[in-house]
């Protein structure tokens, strides 16, 4: 299956097996999970969510610090 990811004004496509998780997508793109929120159809989804077909995700970078 193909996962299309919008992140930092760029589009990336990752090919993964069905049942992979959003964490697997982040690993494939070398993105630390603690730095982004995953959004699908306007809803934030947990990184342990399983993906069972082609999907489009948006990653929103979260900032931290003080």
N, CA, C and O atoms as CSV, one atom per row, in Angstrom:
chain,resi,resn,atom,element,x,y,z
A,1,UNK,N,N,0.848,-1.177,0.000
A,1,UNK,CA,C,0.000,0.000,0.000
A,1,UNK,C,C,0.887,1.231,0.000
A,1,UNK,O,O,2.048,1.172,0.405
A,2,UNK,N,N,0.338,2.337,-0.453
A,2,UNK,CA,C,1.086,3.587,-0.498
A,2,UNK,C,C,0.535,4.570,0.530
A,2,UNK,O,O,-0.674,4.769,0.655
A,3,UNK,N,N,1.469,5.175,1.260
A,3,UNK,CA,C,1.119,6.217,2.214
A,3,UNK,C,C,1.756,7.502,1.719
A,3,UNK,O,O,2.977,7.590,1.589
A,4,UNK,N,N,0.920,8.503,1.441
A,4,UNK,CA,C,1.418,9.806,1.017
A,4,UNK,C,C,1.425,10.719,2.238
A,4,UNK,O,O,0.437,10.818,2.965
A,5,UNK,N,N,2.551,11.378,2.446
A,5,UNK,CA,C,2.735,12.201,3.634
A,5,UNK,C,C,3.118,13.613,3.229
A,5,UNK,O,O,4.064,13.816,2.468
A,6,UNK,N,N,2.378,14.587,3.743
A,6,UNK,CA,C,2.725,15.996,3.565
A,6,UNK,C,C,3.430,16.456,4.841
A,6,UNK,O,O,2.877,16.363,5.937
A,7,UNK,N,N,4.652,16.951,4.683
A,7,UNK,CA,C,5.432,17.383,5.854
A,7,UNK,C,C,6.455,18.421,5.412
A,7,UNK,O,O,7.182,18.223,4.438
A,8,UNK,N,N,6.499,19.526,6.142
A,8,UNK,CA,C,7.468,20.602,5.848
A,8,UNK,C,C,7.419,21.041,4.386
A,8,UNK,O,O,8.454,21.147,3.728
A,9,UNK,N,N,6.216,21.294,3.887
A,9,UNK,CA,C,6.000,21.781,2.522
A,9,UNK,C,C,6.526,20.830,1.451
A,9,UNK,O,O,6.851,21.261,0.345
A,10,UNK,N,N,6.613,19.540,1.773
A,10,UNK,CA,C,7.036,18.539,0.797
A,10,UNK,C,C,6.098,17.340,0.886
A,10,UNK,O,O,5.460,17.100,1.911
A,11,UNK,N,N,6.031,16.598,-0.210
A,11,UNK,CA,C,5.208,15.404,-0.248
A,11,UNK,C,C,6.112,14.188,-0.385
A,11,UNK,O,O,7.027,14.172,-1.208
A,12,UNK,N,N,5.850,13.172,0.426
A,12,UNK,CA,C,6.638,11.942,0.402
A,12,UNK,C,C,5.683,10.769,0.237
A,12,UNK,O,O,4.559,10.803,0.738
A,13,UNK,N,N,6.124,9.740,-0.460
A,13,UNK,CA,C,5.333,8.522,-0.596
A,13,UNK,C,C,6.146,7.358,-0.051
A,13,UNK,O,O,7.320,7.184,-0.379
A,14,UNK,N,N,5.483,6.556,0.799
A,14,UNK,CA,C,6.130,5.405,1.419
A,14,UNK,C,C,5.319,4.166,1.055
A,14,UNK,O,O,4.093,4.178,1.155
A,15,UNK,N,N,5.989,3.104,0.636
A,15,UNK,CA,C,5.338,1.830,0.362
A,15,UNK,C,C,5.527,0.918,1.569
A,15,UNK,O,O,6.655,0.612,1.956
A,16,UNK,N,N,4.411,0.486,2.161
A,16,UNK,CA,C,4.455,-0.368,3.342
A,16,UNK,C,C,3.451,-1.505,3.197
A,16,UNK,O,O,2.582,-1.473,2.326
A,17,UNK,N,N,3.578,-2.503,4.053
A,17,UNK,CA,C,2.630,-3.617,4.085
A,17,UNK,C,C,1.371,-3.203,4.822
A,17,UNK,O,O,1.413,-2.350,5.709
A,18,UNK,N,N,0.238,-3.814,4.448
A,18,UNK,CA,C,-1.005,-3.567,5.179
A,18,UNK,C,C,-0.809,-3.948,6.635
A,18,UNK,O,O,-0.107,-4.910,6.949
A,19,UNK,N,N,-1.436,-3.184,7.522
A,19,UNK,CA,C,-1.301,-3.434,8.950
A,19,UNK,C,C,-0.147,-2.682,9.582
A,19,UNK,O,O,0.056,-2.755,10.794
A,20,UNK,N,N,0.617,-1.955,8.763
A,20,UNK,CA,C,1.685,-1.120,9.308
A,20,UNK,C,C,1.049,0.020,10.095
A,20,UNK,O,O,-0.136,0.312,9.937
A,21,UNK,N,N,1.843,0.653,10.935
A,21,UNK,CA,C,1.338,1.746,11.758
A,21,UNK,C,C,1.912,3.080,11.283
A,21,UNK,O,O,2.825,3.133,10.459
A,22,UNK,N,N,1.353,4.134,11.824
A,22,UNK,CA,C,1.885,5.463,11.521
A,22,UNK,C,C,3.321,5.564,12.021
A,22,UNK,O,O,4.144,6.236,11.398
A,23,UNK,N,N,3.633,4.913,13.126
A,23,UNK,CA,C,5.023,4.887,13.608
A,23,UNK,C,C,5.947,4.279,12.565
A,23,UNK,O,O,7.081,4.731,12.407
A,24,UNK,N,N,5.476,3.255,11.848
A,24,UNK,CA,C,6.280,2.647,10.785
A,24,UNK,C,C,6.537,3.648,9.657
A,24,UNK,O,O,7.623,3.682,9.079
A,25,UNK,N,N,5.529,4.455,9.356
A,25,UNK,CA,C,5.684,5.497,8.335
A,25,UNK,C,C,6.747,6.494,8.781
A,25,UNK,O,O,7.628,6.862,8.003
A,26,UNK,N,N,6.663,6.927,10.026
A,26,UNK,CA,C,7.631,7.897,10.551
A,26,UNK,C,C,9.042,7.314,10.543
A,26,UNK,O,O,10.003,8.010,10.214
A,27,UNK,N,N,9.166,6.028,10.906
A,27,UNK,CA,C,10.478,5.372,10.863
A,27,UNK,C,C,11.032,5.364,9.445
A,27,UNK,O,O,12.216,5.630,9.234
A,28,UNK,N,N,10.174,5.057,8.470
A,28,UNK,CA,C,10.617,5.003,7.072
A,28,UNK,C,C,11.098,6.367,6.587
A,28,UNK,O,O,11.984,6.453,5.737
A,29,UNK,N,N,10.511,7.428,7.132
A,29,UNK,CA,C,10.894,8.791,6.732
A,29,UNK,C,C,11.959,9.386,7.655
A,29,UNK,O,O,12.378,10.528,7.464
A,30,UNK,N,N,12.397,8.615,8.652
A,30,UNK,CA,C,13.405,9.065,9.621
A,30,UNK,C,C,12.944,10.331,10.357
A,30,UNK,O,O,13.703,11.287,10.513
A,31,UNK,N,N,11.681,10.310,10.803
A,31,UNK,CA,C,11.096,11.422,11.548
A,31,UNK,C,C,10.824,10.942,12.970
A,31,UNK,O,O,10.164,9.921,13.166
A,32,UNK,N,N,11.323,11.662,13.948
A,32,UNK,CA,C,11.096,11.298,15.350
A,32,UNK,C,C,9.621,11.486,15.696
A,32,UNK,O,O,9.078,12.572,15.498
A,33,UNK,N,N,8.968,10.450,16.207
A,33,UNK,CA,C,7.533,10.534,16.509
A,33,UNK,C,C,7.174,11.652,17.492
A,33,UNK,O,O,6.075,12.203,17.423
A,34,UNK,N,N,8.068,11.983,18.383
A,34,UNK,CA,C,7.775,13.013,19.383
A,34,UNK,C,C,7.734,14.420,18.799
A,34,UNK,O,O,7.366,15.372,19.487
A,35,UNK,N,N,8.116,14.550,17.521
A,35,UNK,CA,C,8.188,15.886,16.925
A,35,UNK,C,C,6.997,16.239,16.051
A,35,UNK,O,O,6.887,17.373,15.583
A,36,UNK,N,N,6.076,15.255,15.818
A,36,UNK,CA,C,4.972,15.509,14.897
A,36,UNK,C,C,3.649,14.935,15.402
A,36,UNK,O,O,3.611,13.980,16.178
A,37,UNK,N,N,2.570,15.553,14.930
A,37,UNK,CA,C,1.226,15.008,15.065
A,37,UNK,C,C,0.812,14.513,13.689
A,37,UNK,O,O,1.069,15.173,12.682
A,38,UNK,N,N,0.173,13.357,13.647
A,38,UNK,CA,C,-0.325,12.820,12.383
A,38,UNK,C,C,-1.800,13.174,12.246
A,38,UNK,O,O,-2.584,12.976,13.174
A,39,UNK,N,N,-2.168,13.698,11.080
A,39,UNK,CA,C,-3.549,14.126,10.842
A,39,UNK,C,C,-4.080,13.417,9.599
A,39,UNK,O,O,-3.435,13.401,8.551
A,40,UNK,N,N,-5.281,12.828,9.741
A,40,UNK,CA,C,-5.954,12.183,8.610
A,40,UNK,C,C,-7.374,12.732,8.537
A,40,UNK,O,O,-8.138,12.632,9.497
A,41,UNK,N,N,-7.715,13.304,7.405
A,41,UNK,CA,C,-9.048,13.898,7.201
A,41,UNK,C,C,-9.425,14.874,8.316
A,41,UNK,O,O,-10.564,14.884,8.785
A,42,UNK,N,N,-8.463,15.691,8.734
A,42,UNK,CA,C,-8.730,16.724,9.728
A,42,UNK,C,C,-8.749,16.247,11.164
A,42,UNK,O,O,-9.046,17.030,12.066
A,43,UNK,N,N,-8.437,14.971,11.401
A,43,UNK,CA,C,-8.450,14.415,12.748
A,43,UNK,C,C,-7.060,13.923,13.120
A,43,UNK,O,O,-6.411,13.226,12.340
A,44,UNK,N,N,-6.605,14.289,14.315
A,44,UNK,CA,C,-5.325,13.791,14.807
A,44,UNK,C,C,-5.490,12.315,15.140
A,44,UNK,O,O,-6.438,11.924,15.820
A,45,UNK,N,N,-4.556,11.498,14.654
A,45,UNK,CA,C,-4.622,10.058,14.891
A,45,UNK,C,C,-3.374,9.596,15.647
A,45,UNK,O,O,-2.280,10.119,15.431
A,46,UNK,N,N,-3.548,8.613,16.533
A,46,UNK,CA,C,-2.398,8.105,17.302
A,46,UNK,C,C,-1.367,7.425,16.401
A,46,UNK,O,O,-1.706,6.881,15.350
A,47,UNK,N,N,-0.127,7.465,16.823
A,47,UNK,CA,C,0.951,6.873,16.038
A,47,UNK,C,C,0.869,5.354,15.979
A,47,UNK,O,O,1.489,4.737,15.113
A,48,UNK,N,N,0.109,4.737,16.892
A,48,UNK,CA,C,-0.025,3.280,16.857
A,48,UNK,C,C,-1.222,2.824,16.017
A,48,UNK,O,O,-1.564,1.641,16.010
A,49,UNK,N,N,-1.853,3.763,15.311
A,49,UNK,CA,C,-2.981,3.425,14.429
A,49,UNK,C,C,-2.502,2.571,13.264
A,49,UNK,O,O,-1.500,2.883,12.621
A,50,UNK,N,N,-3.235,1.479,12.999
A,50,UNK,CA,C,-2.891,0.602,11.879
A,50,UNK,C,C,-3.465,1.155,10.587
A,50,UNK,O,O,-4.552,1.733,10.565
A,51,UNK,N,N,-2.717,0.967,9.518
A,51,UNK,CA,C,-3.116,1.433,8.190
A,51,UNK,C,C,-3.404,0.205,7.337
A,51,UNK,O,O,-2.572,-0.697,7.232
A,52,UNK,N,N,-4.588,0.174,6.729
A,52,UNK,CA,C,-4.983,-1.008,5.964
A,52,UNK,C,C,-5.224,-0.725,4.488
A,52,UNK,O,O,-5.809,-1.549,3.785
A,53,UNK,N,N,-4.783,0.421,4.019
A,53,UNK,CA,C,-4.940,0.746,2.612
A,53,UNK,C,C,-4.234,2.043,2.299
A,53,UNK,O,O,-3.678,2.684,3.190
A,54,UNK,N,N,-4.252,2.435,1.037
A,54,UNK,CA,C,-3.624,3.692,0.646
A,54,UNK,C,C,-4.235,4.831,1.455
A,54,UNK,O,O,-5.442,4.860,1.692
A,55,UNK,N,N,-3.394,5.761,1.873
A,55,UNK,CA,C,-3.846,6.831,2.762
A,55,UNK,C,C,-3.012,8.085,2.525
A,55,UNK,O,O,-1.877,8.018,2.053
A,56,UNK,N,N,-3.592,9.209,2.857
A,56,UNK,CA,C,-2.902,10.499,2.799
A,56,UNK,C,C,-2.864,11.065,4.211
A,56,UNK,O,O,-3.902,11.216,4.856
A,57,UNK,N,N,-1.661,11.376,4.689
A,57,UNK,CA,C,-1.486,11.944,6.024
A,57,UNK,C,C,-0.808,13.291,5.940
A,57,UNK,O,O,-0.012,13.551,5.038
A,58,UNK,N,N,-1.134,14.140,6.892
A,58,UNK,CA,C,-0.417,15.400,7.058
A,58,UNK,C,C,0.289,15.320,8.398
A,58,UNK,O,O,-0.305,14.918,9.398
A,59,UNK,N,N,1.565,15.704,8.417
A,59,UNK,CA,C,2.311,15.750,9.660
A,59,UNK,C,C,2.479,17.194,10.085
A,59,UNK,O,O,2.954,18.028,9.314
A,60,UNK,N,N,2.092,17.483,11.305
A,60,UNK,CA,C,2.211,18.831,11.851
A,60,UNK,C,C,3.335,18.811,12.876
A,60,UNK,O,O,3.293,18.045,13.839
A,61,UNK,N,N,4.322,19.641,12.668
A,61,UNK,CA,C,5.461,19.714,13.591
A,61,UNK,C,C,5.020,20.411,14.870
A,61,UNK,O,O,4.412,21.481,14.833
A,62,UNK,N,N,5.332,19.798,15.984
A,62,UNK,CA,C,5.041,20.400,17.283
A,62,UNK,C,C,6.323,21.004,17.817
A,62,UNK,O,O,7.410,20.454,17.638
A,63,UNK,N,N,6.182,22.136,18.473
A,63,UNK,CA,C,7.366,22.782,19.030
A,63,UNK,C,C,7.316,22.676,20.527
A,63,UNK,O,O,6.244,22.621,21.128
A,64,UNK,N,N,8.480,22.650,21.122
A,64,UNK,CA,C,8.554,22.609,22.570
A,64,UNK,C,C,9.744,23.435,23.013
A,64,UNK,O,O,10.577,23.845,22.205
A,65,UNK,N,N,9.805,23.662,24.269
A,65,UNK,CA,C,10.913,24.439,24.797
A,65,UNK,C,C,10.393,25.501,25.739
A,65,UNK,O,O,9.196,25.585,26.014
A,66,UNK,N,N,11.295,26.291,26.216
A,66,UNK,CA,C,10.828,27.281,27.168
A,66,UNK,C,C,11.653,28.522,27.140
A,66,UNK,O,O,11.384,29.460,27.891
